[in-house]
Amino acid sequence: MAKPDQNQVLRQLPIAVGILAGLLLMANRLLTPALTDSQARSDALGVILSAVLILTGLLWQRVQPKSPDAVQLVGEEGFELAPDLPDPIKTELAWASHLLLTNTVTRSVVVWYDGRVVLRRGVLGSQAEVKPGAIVQRVLKTQKPVYLVDLKLYPGRVEFDYLPENTQGVICQPLGSRGVMILAANAPRSYTQQDETWIAGLADKFLSCT
Protein backbone atom coordinates (compact mmCIF):
# COMPACT_ATOMS: atom_id res chain seq x y z
CA MET A 1 0.00 0.00 0.00
CA ALA A 2 1.36 3.45 -0.91
CA LYS A 3 2.39 5.72 1.93
CA PRO A 4 0.64 9.11 2.01
CA ASP A 5 2.65 12.19 1.19
CA GLN A 6 3.13 14.00 4.49
CA ASN A 7 3.64 17.39 2.79
CA GLN A 8 0.54 17.21 0.59
CA VAL A 9 -1.61 19.35 2.93
CA LEU A 10 1.07 22.02 3.27
CA ARG A 11 1.50 22.25 -0.50
CA GLN A 12 -2.23 22.63 -1.06
CA LEU A 13 -2.90 25.04 1.84
CA PRO A 14 -2.02 28.37 0.13
CA ILE A 15 -4.11 27.43 -2.93
CA ALA A 16 -7.11 26.44 -0.80
CA VAL A 17 -6.90 29.60 1.34
CA GLY A 18 -6.52 31.81 -1.73
CA ILE A 19 -9.55 30.27 -3.46
CA LEU A 20 -11.65 30.45 -0.28
CA ALA A 21 -10.73 34.10 0.28
CA GLY A 22 -11.59 34.94 -3.31
CA LEU A 23 -14.99 33.26 -3.03
CA LEU A 24 -15.76 35.08 0.22
CA LEU A 25 -14.83 38.42 -1.36
CA MET A 26 -17.11 37.69 -4.31
CA ALA A 27 -19.99 36.71 -2.03
CA ASN A 28 -19.50 39.83 0.08
CA ARG A 29 -19.50 41.98 -3.06
CA LEU A 30 -22.72 40.44 -4.36
CA LEU A 31 -24.49 40.82 -1.03
CA THR A 32 -23.51 44.46 -0.51
CA PRO A 33 -26.31 46.77 -1.77
CA ALA A 34 -24.24 49.95 -1.85
CA LEU A 35 -20.51 49.77 -2.54
CA THR A 36 -18.34 52.49 -0.98
CA ASP A 37 -14.96 53.63 -2.26
CA SER A 38 -13.19 52.22 0.80
CA GLN A 39 -14.86 48.83 0.31
CA ALA A 40 -13.87 48.81 -3.37
CA ARG A 41 -10.26 49.42 -2.40
CA SER A 42 -10.43 46.69 0.25
CA ASP A 43 -11.91 44.24 -2.26
CA ALA A 44 -9.17 45.02 -4.77
CA LEU A 45 -6.49 44.43 -2.10
CA GLY A 46 -8.20 41.18 -1.07
CA VAL A 47 -8.26 39.94 -4.67
CA ILE A 48 -4.54 40.70 -5.01
CA LEU A 49 -3.73 38.85 -1.77
CA SER A 50 -5.82 35.84 -2.84
CA ALA A 51 -4.02 35.74 -6.18
CA VAL A 52 -0.65 35.89 -4.41
CA LEU A 53 -1.64 32.97 -2.17
CA ILE A 54 -2.73 30.86 -5.14
CA LEU A 55 0.46 31.73 -7.03
CA THR A 56 2.57 30.84 -3.98
CA GLY A 57 0.86 27.45 -3.76
CA LEU A 58 1.48 26.75 -7.44
CA LEU A 59 5.15 27.69 -7.06
CA TRP A 60 5.45 25.34 -4.09
CA GLN A 61 4.12 22.54 -6.29
CA ARG A 62 7.07 23.11 -8.63
CA VAL A 63 9.75 23.74 -6.01
CA GLN A 64 8.59 20.91 -3.73
CA PRO A 65 7.12 18.29 -6.09
CA LYS A 66 5.20 15.38 -4.69
CA SER A 67 7.44 12.55 -3.54
CA PRO A 68 7.12 9.25 -5.38
CA ASP A 69 4.64 6.90 -3.71
CA ALA A 70 6.52 4.25 -1.73
CA VAL A 71 5.16 0.77 -1.08
CA GLN A 72 5.92 -2.02 1.35
CA LEU A 73 7.65 -4.67 -0.72
CA VAL A 74 6.14 -8.14 -0.51
CA GLY A 75 8.49 -10.74 0.95
CA GLU A 76 10.45 -11.79 3.99
CA GLU A 77 13.53 -9.99 5.25
CA GLY A 78 16.67 -12.07 4.88
CA PHE A 79 20.41 -12.16 4.37
CA GLU A 80 21.94 -14.98 2.32
CA LEU A 81 25.60 -15.28 1.34
CA ALA A 82 27.22 -18.07 -0.66
CA PRO A 83 29.03 -20.06 2.07
CA ASP A 84 32.12 -20.89 -0.02
CA LEU A 85 33.11 -17.28 -0.72
CA PRO A 86 36.45 -16.05 0.64
CA ASP A 87 36.07 -14.08 3.87
CA PRO A 88 37.24 -10.76 2.35
CA ILE A 89 34.56 -11.06 -0.37
CA LYS A 90 31.91 -11.89 2.23
CA THR A 91 32.91 -8.84 4.25
CA GLU A 92 32.83 -6.59 1.18
CA LEU A 93 29.41 -7.83 0.08
CA ALA A 94 27.97 -7.51 3.59
CA TRP A 95 29.33 -3.96 3.96
CA ALA A 96 28.20 -2.76 0.53
CA SER A 97 24.70 -4.26 0.81
CA HIS A 98 24.24 -2.76 4.27
CA LEU A 99 25.14 0.70 2.97
CA LEU A 100 22.73 0.36 0.05
CA LEU A 101 19.84 -0.75 2.25
CA THR A 102 20.36 1.95 4.86
CA ASN A 103 21.35 4.95 2.72
CA THR A 104 19.26 4.64 -0.44
CA VAL A 105 15.72 3.64 -1.43
CA THR A 106 17.04 0.12 -2.09
CA ARG A 107 15.03 -2.50 -0.24
CA SER A 108 16.39 -5.65 -1.87
CA VAL A 109 19.87 -6.52 -3.19
CA VAL A 110 20.81 -9.48 -5.38
CA VAL A 111 24.37 -10.09 -6.58
CA TRP A 112 24.85 -12.58 -9.42
CA TYR A 113 28.47 -13.46 -10.16
CA ASP A 114 30.20 -16.19 -12.14
CA GLY A 115 26.92 -17.84 -13.02
CA ARG A 116 25.38 -18.01 -9.54
CA VAL A 117 23.77 -15.92 -6.84
CA VAL A 118 26.36 -14.96 -4.23
CA LEU A 119 24.20 -12.58 -2.17
CA ARG A 120 20.55 -11.89 -1.43
CA ARG A 121 19.70 -9.33 1.20
CA GLY A 122 16.78 -7.17 2.28
CA VAL A 123 13.27 -8.13 1.22
CA LEU A 124 13.71 -11.45 -0.58
CA GLY A 125 11.67 -12.53 -3.57
CA SER A 126 10.05 -15.95 -3.66
CA GLN A 127 12.40 -17.13 -6.41
CA ALA A 128 16.02 -17.62 -5.30
CA GLU A 129 17.53 -18.57 -8.66
CA VAL A 130 18.58 -15.84 -11.10
CA LYS A 131 18.29 -16.54 -14.81
CA PRO A 132 19.76 -13.50 -16.59
CA GLY A 133 17.19 -12.17 -19.04
CA ALA A 134 17.58 -9.75 -21.93
CA ILE A 135 18.10 -6.69 -19.73
CA VAL A 136 20.75 -8.26 -17.52
CA GLN A 137 22.47 -9.80 -20.55
CA ARG A 138 22.63 -6.35 -22.15
CA VAL A 139 24.19 -4.93 -18.99
CA LEU A 140 26.83 -7.67 -19.01
CA LYS A 141 27.54 -7.12 -22.70
CA THR A 142 27.68 -3.32 -22.74
CA GLN A 143 29.17 -2.90 -19.25
CA LYS A 144 26.74 -0.05 -18.69
CA PRO A 145 24.16 0.11 -15.89
CA VAL A 146 20.45 0.15 -16.64
CA TYR A 147 17.95 2.02 -14.46
CA LEU A 148 14.31 1.00 -14.89
CA VAL A 149 12.67 3.99 -13.24
CA ASP A 150 9.17 2.51 -13.02
CA LEU A 151 9.31 -1.27 -13.40
CA LYS A 152 5.63 -1.81 -14.14
CA LEU A 153 6.01 0.15 -17.40
CA TYR A 154 8.58 -2.26 -18.85
CA PRO A 155 7.50 -5.52 -20.54
CA GLY A 156 10.93 -6.93 -19.63
CA ARG A 157 10.05 -6.82 -15.95
CA VAL A 158 9.09 -10.51 -16.10
CA GLU A 159 12.76 -11.47 -15.98
CA PHE A 160 13.04 -10.05 -12.48
CA ASP A 161 10.93 -12.77 -10.87
CA TYR A 162 13.61 -13.19 -8.19
CA LEU A 163 12.80 -9.73 -6.79
CA PRO A 164 9.74 -8.86 -4.64
CA GLU A 165 6.66 -8.94 -6.88
CA ASN A 166 5.75 -5.28 -6.27
CA THR A 167 9.23 -3.86 -6.87
CA GLN A 168 8.86 -0.29 -8.13
CA GLY A 169 12.27 0.49 -9.62
CA VAL A 170 15.38 -1.51 -10.53
CA ILE A 171 19.03 -0.71 -11.11
CA CYS A 172 21.23 -3.31 -12.80
CA GLN A 173 24.86 -2.40 -12.11
CA PRO A 174 27.55 -4.42 -13.93
CA LEU A 175 30.32 -6.09 -11.94
CA GLY A 176 32.76 -6.40 -14.78
CA SER A 177 31.79 -8.94 -17.42
CA ARG A 178 31.23 -11.70 -14.86
CA GLY A 179 28.40 -10.38 -12.75
CA VAL A 180 25.72 -7.85 -11.99
CA MET A 181 24.33 -6.21 -8.87
CA ILE A 182 20.54 -5.86 -8.99
CA LEU A 183 18.88 -3.35 -6.69
CA ALA A 184 15.13 -3.16 -6.06
CA ALA A 185 13.52 0.08 -4.86
CA ASN A 186 10.17 0.54 -3.12
CA ALA A 187 9.29 3.73 -5.03
CA PRO A 188 9.41 4.65 -8.73
CA ARG A 189 11.79 7.33 -10.01
CA SER A 190 13.44 7.47 -6.61
CA TYR A 191 17.15 6.98 -7.32
CA THR A 192 19.03 10.23 -7.85
CA GLN A 193 22.01 10.74 -10.14
CA GLN A 194 24.15 10.93 -7.01
CA ASP A 195 22.79 7.53 -5.92
CA GLU A 196 23.69 6.03 -9.30
CA THR A 197 27.23 7.41 -9.10
CA TRP A 198 27.62 6.06 -5.58
CA ILE A 199 26.32 2.62 -6.58
CA ALA A 200 28.82 2.51 -9.44
CA GLY A 201 31.58 3.34 -6.95
CA LEU A 202 30.54 0.46 -4.67
CA ALA A 203 30.59 -1.89 -7.65
CA ASP A 204 34.12 -0.77 -8.56
CA LYS A 205 35.26 -1.28 -4.99
CA PHE A 206 33.84 -4.81 -4.99
CA LEU A 207 35.66 -5.60 -8.24
CA SER A 208 38.93 -4.41 -6.75
CA CYS A 209 38.58 -7.09 -4.06
CA THR A 210 37.86 -10.00 -6.41
Residue pairs with C-beta under 8 A, 6 or more apart in sequence:
1 71
1 72
2 69
2 70
2 71
3 69
3 70
3 71
5 66
5 67
5 69
7 64
7 66
7 67
8 66
10 60
11 57
11 60
11 61
11 64
11 66
12 57
13 57
14 53
14 54
14 56
14 57
14 60
15 53
15 54
15 57
15 58
16 57
17 53
18 49
18 50
18 51
18 52
18 53
18 54
18 56
18 57
19 50
19 54
21 46
21 49
21 50
21 53
22 46
22 47
22 50
22 51
22 54
25 43
25 46
25 47
25 50
28 43
29 35
29 43
32 39
67 187
68 168
68 187
68 188
68 189
68 190
69 187
69 188
70 105
70 168
70 186
70 187
70 190
71 166
71 168
71 186
71 187
72 186
73 107
73 108
73 123
73 164
73 166
73 167
73 184
73 186
74 123
74 164
74 165
74 166
75 108
75 123
75 124
75 125
75 126
75 164
75 165
76 123
76 124
77 122
77 123
77 124
78 120
78 121
78 122
78 124
79 94
79 97
79 120
79 121
80 117
80 119
80 120
80 121
80 124
80 128
81 90
81 93
81 94
81 118
81 119
82 116
82 117
82 118
82 119
85 93
85 118
88 209
89 118
89 209
89 210
92 205
92 206
92 209
93 111
93 118
93 119
93 206
96 202
96 205
96 206
97 109
97 111
97 119
97 121
97 122
99 202
100 106
100 109
100 183
100 199
100 202
101 107
101 109
101 121
101 122
104 183
104 185
104 191
104 195
104 198
104 199
105 169
105 185
105 186
105 187
105 190
105 191
105 195
106 122
106 183
106 184
106 185
107 122
107 123
107 164
107 184
107 185
107 186
108 120
108 121
108 122
108 123
108 124
108 125
108 163
108 164
108 167
108 183
108 184
109 119
109 120
109 121
109 122
109 181
109 182
109 183
109 184
110 117
110 119
110 120
110 130
110 162
110 163
110 181
110 182
110 184
111 117
111 118
111 119
111 120
111 175
111 179
111 180
111 181
111 182
112 118
112 130
112 132
112 136
112 179
112 180
112 182
113 175
113 178
113 179
113 180
114 178
114 179
117 128
117 129
117 130
117 162
118 179
120 128
122 184
123 164
123 184
124 164
125 161
125 162
125 163
125 164
125 165
126 165
127 161
127 162
128 162
129 162
130 136
130 162
130 182
131 159
132 140
132 159
132 180
133 156
133 158
133 159
133 160
134 156
134 159
135 146
135 148
135 156
135 159
135 172
136 159
136 172
136 180
136 182
138 146
139 145
139 146
139 172
139 173
139 174
139 180
140 174
140 177
140 179
140 180
142 174
143 174
143 176
143 177
144 174
145 171
145 172
145 173
145 174
145 196
145 199
145 200
146 171
146 172
147 169
147 170
147 171
147 172
147 191
147 196
148 154
148 156
148 157
148 169
148 170
148 171
148 172
149 169
149 188
149 189
149 191
150 168
150 169
150 188
150 189
151 157
151 160
151 167
151 168
151 169
151 170
151 188
152 168
152 188
157 170
160 167
160 170
160 182
160 184
163 170
163 182
163 184
164 184
167 184
167 185
167 186
168 184
168 185
168 186
168 187
168 188
168 190
169 184
169 185
169 187
169 188
169 189
169 190
169 191
170 182
170 183
170 184
170 185
171 182
171 183
171 185
171 191
171 196
171 199
172 180
172 181
172 182
173 180
173 181
173 182
173 183
173 199
173 200
173 203
174 180
174 181
174 203
175 181
175 203
175 206
175 207
176 207
176 210
181 199
181 202
181 203
181 206
183 199
185 191
191 199
